[in-house]
Amino acid sequence: MNNEKKCLGCGVILQDENVLQEGYTTSLDNDICQRCFRMKNYGEYQIITKSTDEYISILKSVGETKDLVLYITDLLNLDKDLEQLREYIPNKMILVLNKKDALPKSVKEEKLKKYIEDKNLDFLEIIVVSVSKNYNIDYLMKRIKYYQTSRNVYAVGHTNVGKSSLINKLIKNYSDNTQELTMSPLPATTLNTVNIEINEYLTLIDTPGLVDPGCLLNYVDPKMVKRISPNKEIKPKTYQIKKNQSIVIEDLVRIDYVEGEKNSFTVYVSNDLKVKRYLNSNNRSELKDLNKITYNVKYGEDLVINGLGFIKIVDKAVVDVYINKNVSTFTRKSLI
């Protein structure tokens, strides 16, 4: 087969020979693969595994251009190292902080931007957006036009940060193009680069989300992924916690308060998840079979669970975190 036609939904090369391989379609006259068709129409998700080397190879090819790059990240799950992609992409870059709608309305845009600016990272500009609320999308479009070096502009970031949703919003707002990227709350939806012509001066190029092996979403079933991914403003839950008390989020993570004075823990996770407080952690065995990590949390820090959200802890604390051994957790200066 010599066909090089790409799926308009995920970017993979279409083929009609092997139903078990990526890119399968019943007819090469179709514009999307069977996987994207079933995802869009039936909500069915087929896992496609690509190696990290394949993703990195695509990022390196972006780095060989001089084109503007949009680095899109999720405000609820900010990457621990926002300059990680600089290893592969030296291009001029706008940092797009997506999903502002997931955070409480009381959280001001200026504070979020200052939080990043204080890190002195190498970005042309930091722009806070919400695709679902159409917030700052016009401004982002103006800044793309201001900074772009050619008609091509790349969108990069980890899986599940909303890259495809943002691009679809730009298509809807500024283009006559009827193309639509496949969207899903599940990791690794886009499989290859997808070119979208927005207008005569702008072509957006979506890239596959870089898979983060430390993200919780990689280790739960699709139904739980949908519950973990917030689809509306989070209502934080605040608990007054004493030594030997615990917070448990579903069957995903347990946090034991081991040492410290009476403290305040505010949990920022999807409203669809159940959060429990146990008054005597010594009498409860839930999740204690999971991997344990101990943190000495400093004054005014967050405990971040990669892919799930974060817990704001007001005062100094020693906590034991029980979680899947593959999921990364870390502390940082409080975002909020």
N, C-alpha and C positions, 0 to 999 in steps of 0.2 A: 504493500500500500504506500503510495507516494503522497497521499493527501496531507497537507500541513494546516488544515483549517482548525482554528482554536475554538474551544467552548467559550461563549460570551459570558458565562456565569463564573467559571473558576480558572479559565486560561489554559487548561490542559489541551493537548492535541487530540482531536476527535478521531476515533477509529471504530469500525463496525465488525471487527473480526473476533475479539475475545471479550465476552461479557464479564470476565473476572478481572480484567485489567482496567486501569484508569482511562477515562476518555471514551468509554464504550457508549455508542448510540445505535439505535435501531436503523437509522438512515443517515448517511453523510449529508443529506439535504437539511438536517436539523441544525439549529444554531447552538444548542446546549447538549451536554452529555446526559446520559440517563441518571447519573447520580444527582446532578443539579435539578433535573426535571422532578425527580422523586422528592428531593428536599423541599423544593418550592411548592409542589402541589399536594404532597402527602405528609410533609414533616418527617420523612424517613431519612435517617442519616447513615451513610456507609463510611466506615473508617478507611482512610487511605493513609498508609504510612510512607513518609518520605524521610530520607536521612537528613540529619542536620547539615551534612556537607552539601547537599543539594540546595538547601535554603541559603547557606553562606555563599555558595557559588553565584547565586542570583544577586545577593547583596553586593558582592565584589564587582559584578558587572555594572551595577548602579554607580559604584565608586569610581569606575573608569570613565564616567561621563563628567561633564561640568554642570550638569543640570541641577536645578533646585530640588531639594528633598523636603517633604513633609514627614516629620517623625511624629507619629500619632501614638499617644499613650492614654491609659484609662486613669482618671483621677482617683477612683476607689482603689486601684491596684497599681500605683506608680511604680515603675521599674526601680529596683534598688540602685542600679547603676545606669543613669540616663545617658552616659557617654559610651556605653558598651558597643553600640553600633559604629562608633567612630573608628574602631579597629578595621572596619571594612569600607566605610563611607566617609571620605574626607570632605564631601561636597558642602556647599552652603545649605543651611538647614533651618527650617521653622519648626519649633516644638509646639505641637497642637495637643493641649490638655482636654481630652474628650470626656463626655458623660458628666458634665456639671450638674445635669438634672438629677443624678443619683445622689448627690450630696444635699444636705439641708439648705433651703433658700437663704438661711442666715449666714452661710459661709460666703464671704465676699471674694469676688474675682481678684481684686488687688492683693489680698492676702495670699491667695494661691500663687499668683505670679511672683510675689516677693519671696515666697518660700523657695522657689526655683532659682530666682535671680541671686539670692544669697549664696548659692553654691558656685557661682561664677563659671557656669558652663558655656560651651561655645555654640550658642544659637543666635541667629539673626534677630529672632523675636520669639516671645512666648505668647500664644493665643489660646484663651479658654473658650471652648465651644460646647454646645449641646445640639446634637443632630435632631433629637426628638422635639426640642423646643425651638429649633431654627435659630438658636442663640449665637450671635457673632459670626454666622456663616457669610453674610455679606462682607463683613470686615476681613475675614480670612481670604475671600476671593480677591478683594482689592490688594491685599498684601502679597498674594501669589503673583498677581500681575506686576506689582512693583519690583519684586525680587527675582522673577524668573529670568534665566539666561538663554533659554530657547523655548520653543513651544512645549517641550516635554517637561513634565513635573512628576516626580516619583512619590508614591506614598509607601512608607515603611513602618514597621512596628511589630510587636509581638502579637500572637494570636489573641482574638477576642477583645481587642481594644476598640473596635468599631470602625476600622478602615473602610470596609466595603459599604457600611451604612453611611459614612460621611461622603464617600464618592457618589453613591446613589442620590444623596441629597443635592450635591453639586450638579449632577446630571438633571435632576428634576427642576432645580431653580434656574439654571443658566443655559440649558441645552435643549435642542430639538431632538437629540439622540434618544432613541427608545430602548437602548441597551440598558440592562440592569444586572449588577453583580449579584451572585448568590450570597444570601446572608443567612447566618445561623449563629446561635449562642455557643455552638460547639467549636472546639479548636480545629485548625487546619482546614478551613472551608475553601479558601483560594489556594490552588495548587501550582500555578505558574503566573508569570506576568500577564496582566490584562490591560490592553490599551483602550482608553475611552476618549473619543474626540468630543470635548465639551463645546468648543467653538473654533473659529479660524485661527486663534492665537494660542489655544491651550489644549494639550492632550495630556490627560492624567494617566499614569501608569501604576496600577495596583500591583503590589508584590505579595507573595505568600507571607503570612504571619510567621515570624520566627518562633518556633516552638520552644517554650521555656520548660525544661524538664522538672523544675521546681514548682510549677503551677499546680494547685490542687485540682483544677478542672481536668487534668490528664488522668486522674485516678478515681473518678466517680462516674456513675452511669449517666446517659444522656438526660434522663428525667431530673436527676439531681443538678446537672449543669444548668438547666433552665431555671431551677429554683434558686441557685446560687447567684445567677446573673440578674441584678435588679432591673426591673422594667419601669420603675417609678421612684420618686424621691424617697430616700431611706429615712425611716424614723428611728433615730438613735435610741438605744436602751441604756440607761445609766443605773449602775448598781453600787451601793455602798458596801464595800468588801472588807472583811476582817481576816486576820490570819487563820489558816485552816479552812477557808471557804473556797468554793470553786465556781467557775463558769463553764458550762458545757454547751456547745453549739451543735445540734443534731447528733449524729454519730461521727462528726468530722474532727472536732478538736476539743480538748479539755485543758483548762488553765487553772492550776492550783495556786492559791496565794500562800506562799511558804513562809515569808518573813516580811514584816513591816507594820507600820501603824495603820489604823483605819484609813481606807483609801477609796477613791472613786474610779470605777472602770466604766467607760462608755463604749458600747459595742456598735460599730458601723458595718453592718452586713445587710444582705437582702431582707426585706420584710417577710419574705416567704419562709425564712428559716426560724426554727424554734430555738430560743435561747433560755437555758435554765441556770438558776443559781442554787448551789448546794451549800447549806449552812454548816455542814460538818463533812469536809472532804475525806477525813480519815475513815468514815463509815461507808464510803461509796467506792465501788470498784470500776465503774463505767470507764471504758477507753484506756484503762491503765495498762492494757497489753500493747498499746501503741508505743512508738519511739518517744522517749522523754528527752527534752532539752531544757536546761535551766538558764534563766536570764536574770541578771542584775539590772533591773530597769531604773534608769536615772529619773530625776525630777522632770516632769513635763515631756514624757516620751510616749510614742505609740509602739504597740506590739503588732507587727504586720504579719498576716498569714497570706502568703502568695496565692492569689486567685480567689480568695474569700472576702477579704476586707481587712479591717484593723480595729484594735482596741486602744482607745486613749486612756492612759494611766496617769493620774495627776501627780502622785507622790512617789518617792523611791519605793521599790518593791523587789522582792525575790520571787519569781514565779517559775513553776514547772509547767512546760507545755507538752501535752501528749498528742501526737499527730503522726500520720503516715510518714515513714522514714524518708520518702522521696520528696516531700513537700518542704520548700524552704520557708523559714520564718526569720524575722530580724527585727531589731528595734531602730527607731529613728526619732529625731526631734519631731514633736507633735505637728501634724499638718494643719490641724484645726485648733 
